Amino acid sequence: MTALLKVEGLTIGFGKAPPVVNDVSFSVEKGETLALVGESGSGKTLSCRAALRILPAAAQIRAGSVTLAGENGPLNLMDLSERRMCDIRGNRVSMIFQEPMRSLSPLHRIGNQVIEVLRLHGEDNGRDAKKRVLDTFDRVGFKDPERIYRSYPFELSGGMRQRAMIAMAIVGKPDLLIADEPTTALDVTTQAQVLGLIKDIQKDTGMAVVLVTHDLGVVANMADRVTVMNRGRVMEAGTAQQILGDPQHGYTRDLFAAAPKIPEATEDKALDADRDFILQMKNVSKTYTLKGSAPWHPKTHVYAVRGIEFGVERGKTLAVVGESGSGKTTCARMALGAERADPGASILFKPDTHAEAVDLQHLNNAERLDFQRNAQMVFQDPYSTLNPRMRVKEALCEPMDIHGIGTAAERTDRAVEMLRWVGLSENMLTRYPHAFSGGQRQRLSIARALMLGPTFLVCDEPTSALDVSVQEQVLQLLEEIRDQMNLSYLFISHDLAVVARIADEVAVMRGGLVVEQGPPEALFYDPKHPYTRALLAAQPEPDINRPIDLNVVSQGAGDPSTWPEQFRFDGQHAPPLTETGPGHMVRFYD
């Protein structure tokens, strides 16, 4: 069978430096899915951008060819004029980029951006074009296509923006879709739905897909063939069954070893009746009041968090799991005193076993400053955490400077010590953040959080944007630091495999409520709530014989009013959180 897209001997470099993509070859046939797998910097995205000739200006294609099957024989895309390439981009070959917010114009409505694809390729017939866009919106799962057509990107969630990008990519009915990490930062339930959507579209239209990813669980659910890349070279290639079932190259085996997995069932651990909590949240709710779109329109109330009751044990990790908008980060901000909870809430912090607990709702300025030395946060995105204009030394010493701790020499010594704690060297102090990889920047963020010697850390999705091997290193680092420094973690995540690795207790949130809570042994092997079951079903595993069950995902991830009656909640009415076993709480009507 003739390949739809064929890349042969592709070599790409910058300036006089050695090539960053070296002699790469792969092909994809009509209706087939090819997965390009590897860590960041392996050359996956550059290889795909070369096929569309949208490389950075400084990049040079030093060798190789890219051919696309045409009606009159194969077309060498390297030899086509820019005008001919414009006809191919978005028409015959489309691309979904990794970060939809960077790809969508914030100044234009979603509908206008999608319909532009049809206008550029001469398919704009006024009402017919709009109808085609609305039909595409309906196909990608938007419940109200007209509203999405009128919306701006900032009015949509991450999953909805990604669906809009998919709509933009498929509205021209391309022969080939290049999907560059289309689900990296999405919740597992949204990810499962997006992957299912791509497969459905592929089945209906015969479209070929090149899927760029580092997630082997996604590969197992999507790919027909796999090409593994590392440092610009192809390490291994073959069918998904061959690569996932019996990997031959050491690098591929290392990727499998680093992939987070939910472990096999273990015996339930008895909970200590006399538990020592460093942080306790009781009856915690948070309501935001939004003004109407016009002065005469009524205000609306958003109930971000409702009636939270949980605690973080000293020296242990409480993981809070849920999709975007479930209230996880709002809980984290209230736990750090950055948000004030509604009246009637109690958030108690006890820095030491024998110390008196302080209520974060009623701190004066001196008490708040003292609390901030004990509680720090590791953010999701290390790019935005570190000031790009500050050298590492200045970034690390800044917290001590703000709190007036130590001399300049003592601060520098502390910075060197923290770098060693996180596995980095002293000579990195003079560099700027852009000189580091994503994993190194996350290590720097952790080092900065440790500068004041805290006892409590809030980790907000600290590994969600990292490659599996780097993610494994960061998780191992967090575990070592917790055990050696006796730290306590409030760990925010949507990845149950990561949570299974690090958590001592798990709280599952949906719609501002904790729907299930307990030790990992109970939640992962005996889940009671439909949403917890959906999270588990949506977790992709690197096993081709265990695909995602979209029926379970759609049932649990759907609207709470569609859940089985004993779990259903709507508006302010929700069933109580009831204990079903030792430490295992489920929100349902008994």
N, C-alpha and C positions, 0 to 999 in steps of 0.2 A: 504494500500500500504506500502511495506517495505521501511524504511528510507535508503537513500544512506549513510549518515553519521549521527551517533547518539552519542551525548555527554550527559552523565548522572552523576550528582552529582560531577562535577569536582571541586576540591579544590586545590589551588596552594598557596604556601607561600615561604618566604625567611628567612632562619635562624630560629631564635626563635620568630620572629615577628608574629603577627596575620596574617591570610591568606589574600592575596590580591584578590583572586578569591575564592568565597565561595559557594559551592553547586550549581554550574551553570549547567543547563540542556537545551539542544536545539537539534533539528534535522532538516535535509533537505532531501527532496525526489528528485528523478531524474527529471531534467528539471525545478526545482523550484528555486526561489530566496528567500533566507532568509536574512533579514537585521538585523545586530547587531548594535543597536543604543545606544549612550551614550556619555558623555564627556570624555576627556582625563583622563586616570587613572581609568576608570570604569572596566577594565579587558577584554575588547573586543579582543584586539590583542593577549594578553597572552592566552586566551582561544583558539584562532585559531592556535597559534604557538604550543600549547600543542597537538593539533590534529596531527600535522606533527612532533612532538617531536623535535622542534628546539628552545626550551626555553633557556634562559641564564643559564650558568653553575651553578649559585647559587640558581636557582629556584628548588623547590621540589613539585612534584605532590603528595599531601598528601592523596587524595581520588578520587574516580571516575573512569569512564571507557569511552573510545572512540572507537566505533566500525564502521567499514566500510563494506558495503555489498560486498560480493565476490561471485564467481561462485559456491563455495561449502559451502555457508553459511557466516554469519558475521565474520569479522576478528577483534579481539581485538588489536588495534594498540599499546596499552601499553605493550603487551606481545611479540610483534614481535622483532626479532633480528634486529640489525642496518642494516645488509645486505638486509633483506626483506623490511625495511623502505626505503632504497635507491631506491628499485624497484618501490615503491609506489609514492615517491616524484617526481613530474614532469611528471610522467607517468599516474597514476590514479588521483592524487590530485596535483594541481599546485597553486602557490600563487603569486599574484601581490603585491609588497610591496609599501609603501606609497611614498617613495622618490626614484625615479628611478636612480638618479645620484649616490646614495649611493649603489645601488644594481648592477649597471653595472660597469664592470671593465674599468677604463679610458685608460688602456694600450692595449686593444684588440678591434678589429673591431666588429661592431654590428653583422654582419653575422656569424663570428666565435663563438660569444657567444651564439647565438640562435642555431646554428647547434650542439653545444656541448650537448644540451639536447638530441638530437637524438643519438649521439655517446655514451653517458652514458647509454642509454637504449637499445643499440645494434641495432639501426635502421639506422646506417650510411651506405649508399650504394653509397658513392661518389656523382656522378652527381644527382642521384635520391634524395639524402638528400638535396642538394643545391636547386634543383627545388622545393622541398617541402617547404623549408624556403622562397624562393622567392614568391611562391604562397601564403604563410601565410602573408608575407609583403604586397602583393597586397590586401589580404582580410582585413587587418587592416587599409587600406586606404592610403598607401604610393603610391605616383604618380610615383616614379622612384625607384622600389625595388632594382635594381642593384646598384644604388648610395648609398642607405641606407646600403646595404650589405657590401660595402667597407668603410663606414663612421665610425668614432669614436664617442663615446657618446657626447663629448664636441662640436661636429659639428652639433648637433641636438638641436632644441628647446625643451622646457619642454614637450609640447604636443606630439612631435614626439618621445621623449624618453619614454613617457608613452605608446605610441603605440608599441614601440619596446619591452617593458616589457610585454605587452599583447600578442604580437607575440611569445615571449619566453615561456609564460605560456600555450598557446594553441597549439603550434606546435606539442606537443606530444599527442594531442587529449585526454585530461583528462576527467574523468567522473565528477570531481568536481573542480571548480575554487574558491579559496578564494581571494577576492579582498579587500585589506586593505587600505581604504581611497584612492581609485585609482584616484580621481579627485580633491583632496583638494586644491592644489595650481594651478589648471588649470584655464584658462579663461572660462567664462560661455559658449562661443560658442564651444570651444574645448571640454569642459566637456560634453556638450550635444551630440557631435559627438562620444565621447568615450563611453558614456552610450548607445547610439544607436547601436554602434558596438558590445558591449557585448551582448545586447539583440538579435541582428541578429545572432551572433555565437551560442547563446544558442538555438535559434529557429531551426537552421540548424542541430545542433549536439545532442540536448537533454541534454546538459551539465547542471549540477546544479551549483548554485552560492551562496556563503556566502559573503555578502557585508557588510564590516565593515565601518561605517560612523557615523558622528554626524549631517549630513545635512538631515533634514526631507523632503526637496524638492526632493533630490535624492531618498530617500526612496519611496516617492509617485510615482515616475516614474519607479521604478525598482522592488519593492518587492512584493512578494505574501504573505509572512508572516514576522512578525516583533517580535524581542525580545529586550526589553529595559533593559539596564544594568546601574547600578550606584553603585560605591564603591564595585565592585566585586560581586554584587548580581543581580539576575534577578528581576526587578521591575514589569514588565508586559510583557505578550506574547500573541500573537493571530494573526489573519489575518490582512493584511494591511488595509482592509476596517474597521475592528473593532478598531484598534489602532489609525489610522489617523482620522476616522470618529467620534469616541466616546471614547477618552482616559479616563481610570478610575483612574489611579494612579496620585497622585499630582505631582510627578517628571516628568512624561510624559507631563502633562499639562503645567508645567513650561518650558519644552523644546519648546513646541509650542508657548508659549507666548514670548519666547526670539528670535524665528526665525525671521530674518529680512524679511519684506514684502514691496512690493511697495504699498503705500497707495491708497485709493480710490481717484478719481478725485476731485480736489478742484478748486475753482475759480482762474483764472489767476490774478497774482499780477501786478499792474502797476509798471514799472521801473522808478526810479527817474532820471530825465533828467540830473541833476547836481550830478553825481556820484563821490564819493571820493575814488580813487584807491590808494591802498598802493603799488601795483606792476602793471606795464603795460608792455606787450610784444608787440612790433610792428615790422612787417616784419622780424620775427625771423626764420632763417633757420640754419641747421647744417648738414654739409657734411663731411663724413669721407673718406679719401683716403687710399685704401689698396694696398699693394705691390702685384705684381704677384707672382705666386708660383715658378717662375724661373726668373732670371735676364732679360731674353729676352721677358718675358710675360708682356703685358701692365698692368698698374695700373687700378684698378676699383674704382668707386666712389659710396658710399652708402649715399643716401639722407635720413638721419634719421628723420629730421624735415624740413617742407617746408612752409614758409610764415605764421607762427603763428601770430594771432592777438587776444589777449584777456587780461583781467585784473582781478585782485583780489581786491574786494571792502574792505575797512577798516571795521573790525569787522564781516566780512562775510566769507563764504566758497565757493570757486570755485572748483568743482570736475572735474577731467580729467579722462575720461573713455575710455577703449579700450583694445584690446588683446595685448599679449606680442609682442614686436617689432613694436608697433604702434607709438612709440616716446614719450610716457608719461614720463618715467623716464629721458630721455634726456632733455625734457622741464623743469623738476624739477631741474635738475643739472644746467641748464643755469639760472633758476630763483634764484639759490643760488650763482651764480658766480663761480661754480665749473667747468663749461664748457664755453668756449668762442664761441659765435655764429659767423656765417659767416659775412663778412663785409656787412655793410648796415643795420644791425639790431639795434634796440633800445630797451633796457630793463631798464625801469625807476623804481626806488624805492624811495618812499616818506615816511620816518619813522614817520612823524607827519603831521597832516592836514595842518599846516602852514609852514612846512619845505620846503626847496627847493629840488626838485627831483634830484637824482644822477643817472647817467647812469652806470650800472654795467659793461659795456663794456670798460669803461675808468677810472678805479679806481687805485689810487696809493696804496702803502702798508698800509699807515695809514688809508685811507678811507676804504680799504677792511677790516681791522681789526675792524673798527667801525661798518661796515655793518654786519659782522659776529656776533656781539653782538645782533643785532636786528633780525637776521634771523637764524633759526635753523631747523633741520630735525629730524623727527621720522621715523626710518627705518622699513622695513617689518619684518625682522628677529631679534628679541631681542637677540637671541643667539650670533649673530655675532656683535651686537652693543656694548655689554658689555664685557670688558676684563675679561676672566675667572680667571686671577691671581690677579685681583684687588678686594678688599672688596668694598661694596656698597658706603661707605663713600669716599674712594679714587676716585671711578668712578664718583660720583656726584660732588666732589670738583675740579676735574681736569679742567673743562672749566674755572672756576674762577681763578685757578692757572695759566693757560696759558695766560689769559688776565691780570694777576696781580691785581686782584680785592680782597680787604679785607684782614684781618688777618686770621690766621688759625681758630681762634674761630668764626669769622664772617662767614667763609665759612661753618663751621660745622652747625652753626645756620641756615644758608640758606638751607643746605641739609635737616635738620630736618623739616623745614617749607615746602619744596617741597614734601617730603615724605607724610606729612599730606595732602597737596593739592591733591595728587593722591591716598589717602586712605590707605597709609601704615604707619606702626608705627616706632618710633624712634629706637627701639631695633634691627631693621633690618640693621642698619648701619655697624655692624661688620661682617655680613654674606657675603659669596661669591655668585655670580649669580646662580651657580648650585643648591643652596638650595631653589630656588623659582620655582613656577609653571610658565607656559608660559604666563598666564595673568598677574601675578605679575612682571615678567621680562619686559613685555611691559609697565606696569605702571612705572617701574624704568627708562626705556628709555625715557618716557614722562617727568619724573621728571628731568632727566639729560638735556633734551632739554630746560627746563624752568629755569635752574639755572642762566642764564645770563639775565633773564628778557626780552626775545625777544618780538617783536610785530608781527612777521610773522613766521608761522610754515609751513613747507612742510611735509605732512604725506604721505609716500610712502607705500601703501598697509598695513596700520598698523594693520588690523584685519583679513587678508586673511587666516592666518594659525591658527586662534583661534577657539575654540568651540563656538557654537551660544550663550550660556549664558555668557561666558567670553567676547565675541565680543560685546554683548549688554552692558556690564559694561564699556568696554573701550570707546565705542561710546558715552555713557552717560557722562563719565568723560571728553572726549574731548569737548562735547557741553558745559558742566558746566564751564570748564576752559576758553573756548572761550568767553562766555558771561560775566564771572566775571573779566577776565583780558583784555577784549576787543581785543582779538587776531584775526588775519586773517589767514585763512588756504588755502593752495593749496593742495587739497586732491586727491591723485592718487588711482584709484581703477578699478577693472573689474566687481565689484558686484553692479548692479543697485539698489538692495534693500537697500544696505548700503548707496549708494549715495542719494537715495530718502529720507533717514532718516536725513542726515546731510547737504546736499548741498543747497545753495541759487541759484547757477547757475551751469550748466553742459556743458562741452565741450566733444564731442565724437570724438575720433581720430582713424584713420585707415591709415596705410601706410605713416605716417609722416604728414598727413593733418588733420585738423579739418573738419569733414564731416557734423556735425550738432552741433549747440550751442544754448542755451537758458535756461530759467527757467525750473525746473523739471516739472512744470505743463504742459508746452508745449511739452517737449520731451517724457514724459511718457504716455501722453494721446492723443497726436496727432503727433506721429513720422512720419517724411516725408521720411527720407533716408532709403534705404534697410538695411544698416548695423545697424542702430539704432533699426529697427524692429527686426533684427536677435538677437541682444543683449536682447531685451525684451522677445522674444519668447524662448530664451535659458535659461531664469531665472527659475530655478526649484521652484515650489510652493508646500507647504505641503498639497496639495489637490489632492486626487487620481482621481478626475473627471476633472482635468485640466493638462493633460500630455504635455510635451514639443513637440512643433510642429517642427519636424526636417526638414520639407520641407521649412519653412520660414527661419530656421537657416542656412540651406545649401545654400539657395539663397543669403542671405545677407552676410554670412561669407565666400563665395567663392571668387574667383579672381575678382578684380574690373573690369576687362575687360568683365566679364560675366553679370554685372549689367545691368538694363534697360538703354537704350541709353542716357537718359537725366542725369543720375548719373555717367556714365562710365568715368573712367580715366585710362590712361596707360602711364607709364614712367613719363616724365616731364609735360605732358599735362593733366590738370584737369579743371573741370568747376569751375566757381567763387562761392564764398560764398555769397549767396543772402538772403536778409531779406524777410521772408514770413509772419511775424507778429511782434508785439511788442517784440523786443529783441530776436526773434527766427530766426536764420540764418541756411540755408541749402545749401550745395554745389551741385548745379545742373545747367543744361542749361535751361534757361527760355524759 
